[in-house]
Amino acid sequence: MNTLSSHVLDTTLGKPAKGIPLTLTYPNGDKAEGVTNDDGRFNGWAENGASGFKPGIYTLRFHCQPFLKENHGKSFYPHIDITFELEQQGGHYHVPLLISPFGFSSYRGS
């Protein structure tokens, strides 16, 4: 069963990015939304508690501009899209995002 979570950290402040809206786009074009919690995390996708995510190519959009402008006064990125592929029986997928007003980085976490 495939599950999905994410975590956003503000590397300039050295702390979690609370309140970042997320939009997940499914392979068929459907969308779901979420918001990072006080620890910068989100794992509340309905599929995490049901039968899991189907294999396919997904896009996770992090709407980071409001957070970055509020905390740093500027943001080069209105949003950051991370597109990834979930494999059949791939297990748990964790998509962390490290952000600053002028840079970002991501990787497959655990």
ABEGO torsion letter per residue (X at the ends): XBBBBBBBBBAAAGBBBBGBBBBBBBAAGBBBBBBBBAAGBBAABAAAABAEBBBEBBBBBBBAAAAAAAAAGBBABABBBBBBBBBBGAEBBBBBBBBBAABBBBBBBX
